[in-house]
Each structure stands twice: as C-alpha cells, then as structure tokens.
Amino acid sequence: MRLIKETSIQFMAQSRLGLYVSGAVIGAGIISLILAGGPLLSIDFKGGTLLAVHFTDPVDVNDIRSAMSTVSIDGQLFDFSKTEIKQFGSTRDISVRIPHLDKEPANFAQRIIVHLRKSFSDKVPKVESDFILSIDKVGPKIGSELSNKAILAIISALGLILFYISIRFEFNFALSAIAALAHDVFVTVGIFSIMGYEISLPIIAAFLTIVGYSLNDTIVIFDRIRENVKSMKRLTYTQVVDHSINDSLSRTIITSVTTFIVVLVLWLFGGEVINLFAFAMMVGVIVGTYSSIFVACPLVVRLHAGK
C-alpha cells in the first residue's frame, strides 16, 4: 500500500534547519543533565530499596514524608523524610525509594512496611498482601555491575552495527547511521532528564529497541540510495538522496504511524509498570524517523562530497 503517491520534497535543502533543531534539543538535554548531576538512575543501577504500597483512601505525600521522618528499627531511629516519596497511578498508590544503607537492619523493607501500616492504620487494607504492591531491593555491587553491562550493551550494539553497515554498504553510510543512532539515544536521554524520569533496566531495553527501529528505517533509505545512484547517473548525489527519501516516504510514514499508535496505547492503558518504557518508545519512534531523514542522509551527502 502506498499512502503517499509521487512526491518531490527537497529534504536536503532543509538539512540546516534539522541541524538547528537537533542541536537545540540535545543542548537542552545536556544542560539538564549538567544541572541534575547526570541522568536520574533507578535502584537497578544505584542500589537501594523501592517500596510500592496501596492505601484504601487517598493520602498526602507530605503526610507520608512526616511519618517517615522518625522510623524506629531495633532501637535505632532513621530519618527517611528526604528520600524520594511520590504518588503513582492514583492518589492511593505511593512509592518510597530509600538509598542503600551501609549497616542496613535485617528485614529492612518489611520493617518499613510495618511502620507505614501502623502510621496509617485507618487507611490500609486489612490484608497485608493488598497493601504491598511491590518490594524491590538491589545491592550497590549489583547495581554497579548492571550499570557497566548496560553501557557495554549499547556500545557493543553500535559497534556491531558499524561493522555490518560497512560491509553491506560503505563506511560513509556506516558512520552516518551510527551518528543518527547516537543522536536518537542522546535526545531520548535528554528528554528523560528534562522530564525528571529515571532510567532503569527496562529503559535501557527501550534504548536498544529504539536503535533497532531507527536503524531499520535508515537502512531502507540507504538501500534505495544505493539503487538510485546506479540508475540516476544524470542527477547530482543530493538529488538522488532526495529522490530516494521521497521513494521511501510512504513506507516510512505508515510504519512510524502504526508503531506510534501501538506504543501510545501502551502508554495510555498499559499501567504504571510499562509507562516509562512506552514513553521512551514513543520518543524513539518520532526521533528515529526524524534522524533517518535529517541526520543520517545529510551526513551521507557531506561525506560523499568530501570523498
């Protein structure tokens, strides 16, 4: 099915505008990361305890914070009022994120649960299993190991992609594709920083999915460029690239729109657990489609002109 018939849009003539847009978004993300001291990492990487509980009635975060200011465990008093405490899903669901403690008491998470049940006895379900939504605990060593493996996974993926495209096409195409993929990851991380969203293992999985999606779109356009270079020898290289993008435009729009609709539905109705993953995918679909046209292709033209 061809949604858009013959088009002759001069995309390369707008490449400078694309450069400004990308520069502005990445620049805003970098500033946000600097001000925040880096990306907001989940306990998957930093280590700590994450509790999610459900109350029968709406509760105020400030009331939870006050209750957490004095927590008695085995005769020791702890002040967790400055930890991350927030609502999610509804005003009756609360998540509490506590950093790793060097001398953490035994059954630490369960002690916090008991403290919250006693502090809000009139607003908690009678059955404890209805009160506890989730308990996640990660040690600092495991968090550091996961962080290193996540970075290694992304770098390995980009390296293998560079090798594959260099063989299938040319090294210029490989460099352009890697630049577009790096652009997609930087933009997504920057948007997460600006929005104040944390990066967890599912988000790393979303980054790798974005890389695969964006690469697929880029490869389709590159393949059309390679074919048209042989059959359109009277045109300049820039004209060939524009013609190739227009040839692939219908396919690109159909694929992007249908994929975006799916992840939008996941974001709206998938629940809190998959919410950030779906959001990252929505950003990735938009940015990946954009970068295939306005990042990868202009760079191919520039590298070809230099060669």
N, C-alpha and C positions, 0 to 999 in steps of 0.2 A: 504494500500500500504506500502510495506517495502522497502525503498530506499536502506538501507544497510543491507546486509544479515548477516550471523554469524560473529561476531567479538569477540575478546578476549583481548581487550586492558586493561592493568593493570593501571587503573586510580589512585588507591590509592598509587601506587608506586611513582606517580608524585605529591602527595599532598604537599610535602615540597616545590616544585617549585611553586605550586599555592599559598602557603603561602607567599613566597617572592614577587610574582607578586602583590598580593593583598596589602601586606604591603607597597610596593613601591608606588603604585597608591594612596592609602589612605594617606600615609605620604606626598606625593607631594601635595595632596589636602589640608591637614591640614596646611602645610607651606604656601600655597597660601592664605588660609583663615586668617591665623595669620597676614600675610603681608598686606592683604586688610582690616583688621579690621573686619572680618566677611563676610558672604555672601552678595552679592550685591542685595539689596531688591528693588523691584519696588515701585511705589507710592501706590500700593494696600496695602502695609504694613507701609510705612513711611509717607504717606500723601503728597500732593502737587498737581501740575498741569502738565499735559502732553499734549502737542500740537503736532499734525502731520499735516504738510501743504505740498501742491504740487505747484511747480513752473512750468512755461511753458518752461523755459530753465534751463540747469544745473547751479547750484550755488555752491560757495565755502563755506565750513563750517566756515572758518576764516572770510569771509565777513559777514555771519550771526552773528558770535560772536562779530564783531566790531559794527554792528547795535544794538545788544542787550546790549552794554556797557552803553548806555545812553537812557533809556526809561522814558519818561515823562508821568506821570499819575496824574491828578488833582494837578498839580504844584509840585509834588514830583518826584525826579529823582532816578531811580533804575539802578543798575549795575548787569545785568544778564549774563555778558560775561563769567563768570566762571561756569555757570550751564552746565548741560550735553546737548550738541548740536551735533547731528550726522546725517549722511545720512542713509537712509534705503531703500531697494528695488532698488532705482536708484539714480543718482546724482541730480535729480529734486525733490526728496522727503526728507524732513527734519523733524526731531523730536526734540522738545525742552522740557526738563524736568526741572521744577522750583520747588524747595522745598517749603514747606508750610511757609507762612509769618504770623507773629503774628497779624499784622494790615494790612490785605490784602484789597486793594481798591475794591469797588463794580465793578462787571462785569470785574474782573481782566483778565480772559482768553481772553475775547473779545477785551479788550484794547491791549493786546499783538498782537492779530491777526491784528488789525488796524495798529499798529506800523510797523509790518512786511510788510503789503501791501503798506504803504507809503514809506518805506525804499527801496523796490524793485518793484516799480510801473511798471517798464518796463518788469518784469519777472513773473507777477502774472496773473492768468486768470481774465477775465472781470467779470465773475460771482463768487461771494464770496463762494458759495457752492462748486464750483470746486476747490477752493483754500484750504478750510478746509477739511482735511481727517478725523480727529477725535479730540475731546476735552474730556479729562478725568480728573476728579478732585476728590480727596479723602481727607477728613479731617484727622488730626492726631489721633483723638479719634477712628474714624472708622478704620484707618489703624492699630492701636494697637489692637483693638478688632479682626480684621481679622487675625492678626499675631498669637494671642493667640488661636483662633479657628483652624487655620491651624496646629499648633503644637499639639493641643488636638486631631485633626482628625488622625494624623499619630500615636500618642501614643495609641489612642483607637483602631485603626486598628491592631497594633502589639499585644496589649493585648488580643483582641478577637481571633486573630489567635493563640496565645499561648494557650488559653483555648480550642479552637476547636481541635487543633492537639493533645493536651494532652489527650483528650477524645477518639479521633479516633485511635491514635497510642499509643505512650508512651511519657512521659515527656522529655526523651532524644531527641526524634525526634522533639518535640516542640521547645526545646532550640536551636537545630541545625537549624531549619527553621527560627527562629527569628534572629539568628546570620547571616544567609545568606541574609535575607531581610534588616537588618540594614546595612550589607556590601554593598548591592546594592544602598541604599539611600546615604550612605556616599561617595561612589565612584562617583555617579551622581552629588552630591552637589560639590564635589571636582573638578570634570571636569568643571562644570559651573563656579566655582571660577577661575580656571586656564584660561579658555577661556574668562573670563570677561563678562559672560552672567548674566543677572539679574533674580531673582526668583520672579515670580508673582503667582497669584492665579491659572492660567492655568498650571503652572509648578508644583504646589502642587498637582493638579489633575493628572498630569503625574506621579508624585512620587507614588501616591496611585494606579494608573494603573500598574506601574512597580511592586509594591508589589504584586498585584493580579496575574500578569503574572508569576513572578518568583515563587510565592507560588504554582501555578498550576503545573509548571514543577517539582518542588521539591516533591509535593505530589505524582505525578505519579511514581517517582523513589522510594519514601518511600513505596508506596503500593506494588511495585514489590519486594522490600527488605523483607517486611513482609511475602509475599507469598513464596519467595525462602528460607527464614530461616526455614520454616516448611518442605519443600521438599528436601532441600540440606543439610541434617544434617551432612554429612561426610566432608563438606567443612568448612574452617575457616570463621569467620564472615567477614573478609576483602575480602576473595574470593567471598563470597555471595554478598557483596556490589558491587564489580567489575562486577560480572555476571549480577546483576540487572541493572546497568548502561548500560552495553552492550545490554541487552534486550530492553531497552527504547531508545537506541541511535538513531535509525531510526526515531522514532516518534519525538524525541527532535529536530533533525536536520530539519525535514520537517516543524514542527510548527514554529521554530525560523526563518528559511529562508523565509517562506511565510509571516510571520508577519513583518520581517525586510523589505521586498520588499515594503509592503504597506506603512509603515511609511517613507521609503526612498522616495517614490513617493510624499507623503505629504510634506516632507522636501524640495524636489526639485521644486514642482509645486504648493504647497498649498498657497503660498503667505506669506507676512511678518507676518500676524496676527497669523498664526499657526506654523510658522517656528521653534520657540524655543520649543514648545510642541512636535513637531515631532522629533526634535533633542534629547530631553530628552528621548523620547520613543525609538529611535534608540540605544542610550547608554544603556537604561534599558533592551532592548531585548538581547543585547550582554552580559551585565554584569549578567543579571538574569539567562541566560543559563549557563554561566560560574560558577556562585556561586552555582547553584544546584548540580553541579558535584564536584567542587573543594573547596567548603566551607562547604555546608551542609553535604555531605556524609563523608568527612574525620572527621568532628566533631562528627558525629554519631558513627563512628568507635572508636574514642578516648573515648567517654562517655561510650560506651558499654564495652570497655576494663577496664575502671575504675570501672564499676559496677560489 
